[in-house]
Amino acid sequence: MSPQFQQARWSEPLLSELGTPGERGYVPTAPEAEIAAHAPDPLAAIPPAFRRSTPPRLPQVAQPQLLRHFYRLSQETLGNDVAVDFGLGTCTMKYSPKVNEHLVRMPEVQDLHPAQHEDTVQGILEVLWRLEQMLCAISGLDRFTLQPPSGSAAVYTNASIVRAYHASRGEGEQRDEIISSVFSHPCDQSGPWSAGFKVVELYPGPNGYPELDALKAALSNRTAGIVITNPEDTGIYNPHIAEFTRLVHEAGGLCVYDQANANGILGIARAREAGFDLCHFNMHKTFSSPHNGMGPAMGASGVKEELARFLPAPVVEKRGDRFELDWNRPESIGKIRSFVGNAQIAVRSYAWILALGPDGIREVAETAVLNANYLATRLREVPGMSQPFPTSNTPIEQFRWSLEALREETGVGSADISRNLADYGFQPVFGSHHPFIVPEPLTPEASESFSKEDIDAWADAMIDIAKRAQADADDVLEGPYRNACRRIDAAALDDPERWVPTSRVERAKGAVTGD
């Protein structure tokens, strides 16, 4: 076990349990008399029935206590800024430049309101418009919407556009099937299903991606399109993707490219040249805006020109030297998100692309692929770890591994290995999306943000944990030991009597049980 890591552990109470009645972190200055005389009563416009009968039960805490509380909690967290993180899902954890955090906290961004008049928000509208042009250049497509608040929402957006396209041609009832693949992101099936389609899944062939014969068997006059990731969650790029899109087009369908994780192909491969009609990017993955605890996010959806009329309203248009929100879109699929989406994500992504430029964007991809392959080389040293598909296939990004052999030998599986990484100061790594076709899966991804030393340290930890499992399986099965929270009581997840969704429920149950 690494002797260099020992996470802080605090018996930190809830914020509501801190403080003393009357304590304050900040006492605002009373308004001057002449201002107060002209200021309306802020409660006057609220009907009495909507007013509280008693004040809210808010914590009464001084600033030093509050600061101490949150710093202690931060010390019990393995975030990307304090630890190597090789994968939260297939989410491309990477460094987010702190200058971009400064940008979104500037008053010019932070104090904007989406209901302001267009004359007062020309700056942010220009950023949105310019970011759209950049994404068009990177993807080869013609128009983008920045409205969807996540990658899954972007897949739903594109599926809705596919539905609207076929409806406009009088084929909406007939074309009710979307083809996807089992190793594509799960939203590539759930998004079209939510948009009203039946989903036909393709399973991988011997090389880790679907075979052309499987696609041909799935195509029919009911095919509305294909929604697919490439590389899929295996990290393997399908070299026949252009033939896939050609066959779908011949059958009368549209092709949707889930490029949520485009980290390994930026500046190298584009959606248009692969034959796709629609695509989306996760700006909170590939373009370095942080995940923010699963939100806010942005799934930017792009389309070819002939599909632009279906994009959600509004879109940003440049007319002369002025930027405007165009709401007059009679064939639009409608709103996907309020206003124009999460504009702060756009600011971060715009700054990141602008700082790198075309050459830098390509270098991101080249470095990410180099890191992925170096990591793959090191992970072949892990006892009981194997690649489920031919080693000749070069991983482009994350790569799905199997710890089946280690599990059969020692009883230690991928979830145990992942948990024990926390003892080395590393964020636990993602296993697999459903279905678990690869037994005992683990799906790490070393993006361009990580150095050779980072990769070596992570791989060395994996090797050490596997060797510990071979020497004493119980030592690993009972870990981790050195982080703030050792193990979740899995049995509690199946017992509603032990669920504690809020602090109020915790207090009530504590009063009953005497805990």
C-alpha positions in Angstrom: 0.0 0.0 0.0 1.3 3.5 -0.8 2.6 5.1 2.4 2.4 8.6 0.8 -1.4 9.1 0.9 -3.5 9.5 4.0 -6.7 11.4 3.5 -8.0 13.8 6.1 -11.0 12.5 8.1 -13.2 14.8 10.0 -16.2 14.0 12.2 -17.9 17.0 10.5 -21.5 17.7 11.5 -24.1 19.0 9.1 -24.1 22.8 8.5 -27.5 23.0 10.1 -26.0 21.6 13.3 -23.2 24.2 13.5 -23.2 27.6 15.1 -25.0 29.5 17.9 -28.2 31.4 17.8 -27.4 35.0 16.8 -24.1 34.3 15.0 -23.7 35.8 11.6 -21.2 35.5 8.8 -22.2 38.8 7.4 -24.4 41.7 8.6 -25.6 43.9 5.8 -25.6 47.6 6.3 -29.0 49.1 6.9 -30.2 51.3 3.9 -29.9 55.0 4.3 -33.1 56.7 5.4 -33.8 58.5 2.1 -33.4 55.3 0.2 -35.6 53.3 2.6 -38.3 56.0 2.3 -38.6 55.4 -1.4 -38.1 51.6 -1.4 -41.2 49.5 -1.6 -41.9 46.8 1.0 -40.4 43.6 -0.6 -43.2 41.5 0.9 -46.0 43.7 -0.3 -46.4 42.0 -3.6 -46.5 38.5 -2.1 -50.0 37.3 -1.1 -50.3 36.5 2.6 -51.2 32.9 1.8 -47.8 32.4 0.2 -45.8 33.9 3.0 -44.1 31.8 5.7 -45.7 31.8 9.1 -42.3 31.2 10.7 -38.8 32.2 9.3 -36.8 29.4 7.6 -34.6 27.3 9.9 -31.2 28.6 8.5 -27.8 27.9 10.0 -26.5 30.7 12.2 -22.7 30.4 11.7 -19.8 32.8 11.8 -17.5 33.1 8.8 -14.5 31.2 10.4 -16.7 28.2 11.2 -18.3 28.3 7.8 -14.9 28.4 6.0 -13.5 25.6 8.3 -16.6 23.5 7.5 -16.2 23.6 3.7 -12.5 23.3 3.7 -12.8 20.1 5.8 -15.3 18.7 3.4 -13.1 19.5 0.5 -10.2 17.6 2.2 -12.5 14.5 2.2 -13.0 14.7 -1.6 -11.0 13.2 -4.4 -11.7 15.7 -7.1 -9.9 16.1 -10.4 -7.9 19.1 -9.1 -6.4 17.1 -6.2 -6.1 13.6 -7.6 -5.5 11.7 -10.9 -8.9 10.8 -12.3 -9.0 8.3 -15.1 -12.7 8.1 -15.5 -16.1 9.0 -14.1 -18.2 7.0 -16.5 -16.9 7.6 -20.0 -16.5 11.2 -19.1 -13.0 12.4 -20.2 -11.9 13.9 -16.9 -9.4 16.6 -17.8 -7.9 19.7 -16.4 -10.1 22.8 -16.7 -7.9 26.0 -16.9 -8.6 28.2 -13.9 -8.4 31.3 -16.1 -11.7 30.1 -17.6 -13.3 29.9 -14.2 -12.2 33.5 -13.7 -13.9 34.5 -17.0 -17.3 33.1 -16.0 -17.1 34.8 -12.6 -16.5 38.2 -14.2 -19.5 40.6 -13.7 -19.9 40.8 -17.5 -20.9 37.1 -17.4 -22.0 36.3 -13.9 -24.4 39.2 -13.6 -26.2 38.6 -17.0 -29.8 37.7 -17.0 -31.4 35.7 -19.9 -34.4 38.0 -20.0 -32.3 41.1 -20.7 -32.9 43.0 -23.9 -30.8 41.9 -26.8 -29.1 45.3 -27.0 -27.6 44.7 -23.6 -26.2 41.1 -24.2 -24.5 41.5 -27.5 -21.2 40.2 -26.0 -22.6 36.8 -24.8 -24.5 36.4 -28.0 -21.3 37.0 -30.0 -19.6 34.3 -27.9 -22.4 31.9 -28.6 -22.3 32.6 -32.3 -18.6 32.3 -32.5 -18.5 29.1 -30.6 -21.1 27.7 -33.1 -18.8 28.6 -36.0 -15.9 26.8 -34.2 -18.0 23.6 -33.7 -19.0 23.7 -37.3 -15.4 23.8 -38.4 -14.4 21.0 -36.0 -17.4 18.8 -37.1 -17.9 19.8 -40.7 -21.6 20.4 -40.1 -23.4 23.6 -40.8 -25.4 24.7 -37.8 -25.4 24.0 -34.0 -27.7 24.6 -31.1 -26.1 25.0 -27.6 -29.4 24.6 -25.8 -29.3 20.9 -24.6 -28.1 20.7 -21.0 -26.4 17.4 -21.3 -25.2 14.8 -23.8 -28.3 12.7 -23.3 -30.4 15.7 -23.9 -28.5 16.3 -27.1 -29.1 12.8 -28.3 -32.8 13.3 -27.6 -32.6 16.6 -29.5 -31.1 14.9 -32.5 -33.6 12.0 -32.4 -36.4 14.6 -32.3 -34.9 16.2 -35.4 -34.8 12.9 -37.2 -38.4 12.3 -36.3 -39.4 15.8 -37.5 -37.5 15.3 -40.8 -39.3 12.0 -41.6 -42.6 13.6 -40.6 -42.0 16.5 -43.0 -41.6 13.9 -45.8 -44.8 12.0 -44.9 -42.8 9.0 -43.6 -43.2 9.7 -39.8 -45.4 6.8 -39.1 -43.5 4.3 -41.3 -39.9 5.1 -40.1 -40.1 4.3 -36.4 -36.9 2.4 -35.8 -33.5 3.7 -34.7 -30.4 1.5 -35.0 -27.7 1.7 -32.3 -25.0 -0.5 -30.9 -24.7 -2.1 -27.5 -21.3 -0.5 -26.8 -22.5 3.0 -27.7 -23.4 5.3 -24.9 -26.7 4.2 -23.3 -28.4 7.5 -24.1 -28.0 6.5 -27.8 -30.8 4.0 -27.1 -32.7 5.8 -24.4 -32.8 9.2 -26.2 -34.4 7.8 -29.4 -36.7 5.6 -27.3 -37.8 8.8 -25.4 -38.5 10.5 -28.8 -40.9 7.7 -29.7 -38.7 5.3 -31.7 -38.2 1.5 -31.4 -34.5 0.7 -30.9 -32.6 -2.0 -32.7 -29.3 -2.9 -31.1 -26.2 -4.2 -32.9 -23.8 -6.4 -30.9 -20.0 -6.4 -31.4 -18.2 -8.7 -33.7 -14.8 -10.3 -33.0 -13.0 -7.0 -33.3 -15.1 -5.1 -30.8 -17.4 -3.2 -33.1 -20.5 -4.3 -35.1 -20.0 -6.0 -38.4 -21.5 -4.7 -41.6 -23.6 -7.8 -42.1 -25.3 -7.1 -38.7 -26.2 -3.6 -39.9 -27.5 -4.9 -43.2 -29.8 -7.3 -41.4 -31.2 -4.5 -39.2 -32.0 -2.1 -42.0 -35.5 -1.9 -43.5 -38.1 0.5 -44.8 -38.8 1.2 -41.1 -35.3 2.6 -40.4 -35.4 6.2 -39.4 -31.6 6.3 -38.8 -28.7 5.2 -36.8 -27.4 6.8 -33.5 -23.9 5.5 -32.8 -20.7 6.3 -30.9 -17.3 5.9 -32.6 -15.1 5.0 -31.0 -17.6 3.1 -28.8 -17.1 2.6 -25.1 -14.5 0.0 -25.9 -12.3 2.7 -27.2 -11.9 1.0 -30.6 -12.6 3.0 -33.7 -14.8 1.3 -36.3 -12.9 1.6 -39.6 -16.0 0.8 -41.6 -18.0 3.8 -40.3 -18.3 5.4 -43.7 -19.8 2.2 -45.1 -22.2 2.2 -42.2 -23.5 5.7 -43.0 -23.7 4.9 -46.7 -25.9 1.9 -46.1 -28.2 3.8 -43.8 -28.6 6.6 -46.3 -29.4 4.0 -49.0 -32.1 2.7 -46.8 -33.6 6.2 -46.4 -32.3 6.9 -42.9 -30.3 9.7 -41.2 -27.0 9.2 -39.4 -26.4 10.6 -35.9 -22.9 10.7 -34.5 -22.6 10.7 -30.7 -19.3 12.5 -30.3 -19.7 13.2 -26.6 -16.2 11.9 -26.1 -14.4 13.2 -29.1 -11.1 13.6 -27.3 -9.1 11.3 -29.5 -10.3 12.5 -32.9 -10.4 16.4 -32.6 -8.8 17.9 -35.7 -8.3 14.5 -37.2 -11.7 13.0 -38.1 -14.9 15.0 -38.7 -18.6 13.9 -38.7 -19.2 15.2 -42.2 -16.4 13.2 -43.8 -17.7 10.0 -42.0 -21.1 10.6 -43.7 -23.1 11.8 -40.7 -26.0 14.2 -40.9 -26.1 15.1 -37.2 -23.7 15.0 -34.3 -23.2 16.3 -30.8 -20.3 17.2 -28.5 -20.3 17.2 -24.7 -18.7 20.6 -24.0 -18.2 19.4 -20.4 -16.0 16.5 -21.6 -14.1 17.2 -24.7 -14.0 21.0 -24.4 -12.8 21.1 -20.8 -15.6 22.7 -19.0 -15.9 20.9 -15.7 -18.6 18.4 -15.0 -19.9 20.3 -12.0 -21.2 17.2 -10.2 -23.3 16.1 -13.2 -24.5 19.6 -14.1 -24.8 22.2 -15.4 -23.5 20.8 -18.7 -24.0 21.4 -22.4 -24.5 18.9 -25.3 -24.0 21.0 -28.4 -26.1 19.4 -31.3 -25.0 20.0 -34.9 -26.8 19.4 -38.2 -26.3 19.7 -41.9 -28.0 22.7 -43.5 -31.0 20.8 -44.8 -31.9 19.9 -41.2 -31.2 23.4 -39.6 -34.9 24.4 -39.9 -35.7 21.8 -37.2 -33.2 23.1 -34.6 -34.6 24.2 -31.2 -35.5 27.9 -31.0 -34.0 30.4 -30.5 -30.8 30.3 -32.5 -28.3 33.1 -32.6 -28.0 34.9 -35.9 -25.6 37.5 -37.0 -27.2 40.3 -39.0 -24.6 42.9 -40.0 -22.8 43.9 -36.9 -25.6 42.8 -34.6 -26.4 39.5 -33.0 -30.0 38.5 -32.6 -32.1 35.6 -31.2 -34.2 34.1 -33.9 -37.5 32.8 -32.6 -39.3 32.7 -35.9 -38.7 29.0 -36.7 -42.0 27.4 -37.6 -40.5 23.9 -38.2 -38.5 23.9 -34.9 -38.8 20.8 -32.7 -39.4 23.3 -29.8 -37.6 24.1 -26.6 -35.1 21.6 -25.1 -33.8 23.8 -22.4 -34.8 27.3 -21.0 -33.5 30.3 -23.0 -30.3 29.4 -24.9 -28.9 26.9 -22.5 -26.0 27.1 -20.0 -24.1 30.0 -21.4 -21.3 29.8 -18.8 -20.4 26.4 -20.3 -20.1 28.1 -23.7 -17.8 30.8 -22.3 -15.4 28.2 -20.9 -15.4 26.1 -24.0 -15.0 29.1 -26.3 -12.0 30.3 -24.3 -10.5 26.8 -24.3 -10.8 26.4 -28.1 -9.6 30.0 -28.7 -6.5 29.4 -26.6 -5.5 26.2 -28.4 -6.3 27.1 -32.0 -6.5 24.5 -34.8 -3.0 23.1 -34.2 -3.5 22.9 -30.5 -6.9 21.1 -30.9 -5.2 18.4 -33.0 -2.4 18.1 -30.5 -5.0 17.4 -27.8 -6.2 14.4 -29.8 -2.7 13.2 -30.6 -1.6 13.4 -26.9 -4.8 11.8 -25.7 -4.3 8.8 -28.1 -0.7 8.5 -27.1 -1.7 8.5 -23.4 -4.4 5.9 -24.0 -2.0 3.6 -25.7 0.8 4.1 -23.1 -1.7 3.3 -20.4 -2.8 0.2 -22.3 0.8 -0.9 -22.4 1.2 -0.5 -18.7 -2.1 -2.2 -17.8 -1.0 -5.4 -19.6 1.4 -5.7 -16.6 -1.5 -6.0 -14.1 -1.9 -9.6 -12.9 -5.3 -11.0 -13.9 -6.2 -8.1 -16.2 -6.8 -8.6 -19.9 -8.1 -7.0 -23.1 -11.4 -8.5 -24.2 -10.7 -7.7 -27.9 -7.7 -8.1 -30.1 -4.6 -6.2 -28.8 -3.9 -5.1 -32.3 -6.8 -2.7 -32.0 -5.4 0.7 -31.0 -7.5 2.4 -28.2 -8.4 5.9 -29.2 -9.7 7.0 -25.8 -11.0 5.0 -22.8 -10.5 1.3 -23.2 -12.6 -1.4 -21.6 -10.6 -4.0 -19.7 -11.6 -7.2 -17.9 -10.5 -8.4 -14.5 -12.3 -11.7 -14.8 -9.1 -13.8 -14.4 -8.2 -12.0 -11.2 -11.8 -12.5 -9.9 -11.7 -16.2 -10.6 -8.3 -16.6 -9.0 -8.8 -14.4 -5.9 -12.4 -13.4 -5.6 -11.4 -9.7 -6.0 -13.3 -8.0 -8.9 -13.3 -4.8 -10.7 -15.4 -2.9 -8.1 -13.0 -4.0 -5.4 -10.0 -2.8 -7.4 -11.7 0.5 -8.1 -12.5 1.2 -4.5 -9.0 0.4 -3.3 -7.6 3.1 -5.7 -8.8 5.6 -3.2 -6.1 4.4 -0.8 -3.5 5.6 -3.3 -5.0 9.0 -3.6 -6.8 8.2 -6.9 -10.4 8.7 -7.8 -12.1 5.3 -8.2 -12.5 4.4 -11.8 -15.7 3.6 -13.8 -16.5 0.0 -14.5 -19.0 -0.3 -17.3 -22.3 0.8 -18.7 -25.0 -1.8 -18.9 -25.2 -4.5 -20.2 -22.1 -6.0 -18.7 -20.9 -7.9 -21.8 -17.3 -7.7 -20.7 -17.0 -9.6 -17.4 -15.5 -7.7 -14.4 -15.1 -4.6 -16.6 -13.0 -1.5 -15.9 -12.9 1.5 -18.3 -10.1 4.0 -17.5 -9.2 6.9 -19.7 -6.0 9.0 -19.6 -6.9 12.2 -21.4 -4.3 14.7 -22.7 -4.2 16.4 -19.3 -2.1 13.7 -17.6 1.6 13.3 -17.7 3.7 10.1 -18.1 4.3 10.2 -14.3 0.6 10.4 -13.6 0.0 7.4 -15.8 2.8 5.4 -14.3 1.7 6.2 -10.8 -1.9 5.0 -11.6 -0.7 1.9 -13.3 1.7 1.1 -10.5 -1.2 1.3 -8.0 -3.3 -1.1 -10.2 -0.4 -3.5 -10.2 0.1 -3.3 -6.5 -3.6 -3.8 -5.7 -3.7 -6.9 -7.9 -0.6 -8.3 -6.3 -2.1 -7.7 -2.9 -5.2 -9.5 -4.0 -3.1 -12.5 -5.0 -1.3 -12.5 -1.6 -4.3 -11.7 0.7 -7.6 -11.3 -1.0 -9.3 -10.2 2.3 -6.9 -7.3 2.5 -8.3 -5.9 -0.7 -11.9 -7.0 -0.1 -12.1 -5.0 3.1 -10.4 -1.9 1.7 -10.1 1.0 1.3 -8.5 2.1 4.5 -6.9 5.5 4.1 -9.7 7.7 2.8 -12.5 9.5 4.6 -15.3 7.1 3.8 -14.3 3.5 3.7 -17.3 1.6 2.5 -20.9 2.2 1.8 -23.2 -0.3 3.5 -24.7 -1.9 0.5 -27.4 -3.7 2.5 -28.8 -0.3 3.4 -29.6 0.4 -0.2 -32.2 -2.3 -0.2 -33.8 -1.3 3.1 -36.1 1.7 2.9 -36.1 1.9 6.7 -32.5 2.9 6.6 -32.7 5.4 3.8 -31.8 9.0 4.9 -32.4 11.3 2.0 -32.4 14.6 4.0 -31.0 15.9 7.3 -34.6 16.3 8.6 -35.2 12.5 8.0 -31.9 11.7 9.7 -32.9 13.7 12.8 -36.3 12.1 12.9 -34.9 8.6 12.6 -32.3 9.4 15.2 -35.0 10.5 17.7 -36.8 7.2 17.1 -33.8 4.9 17.3 -31.8 6.8 19.9 -28.8 6.8 17.6 
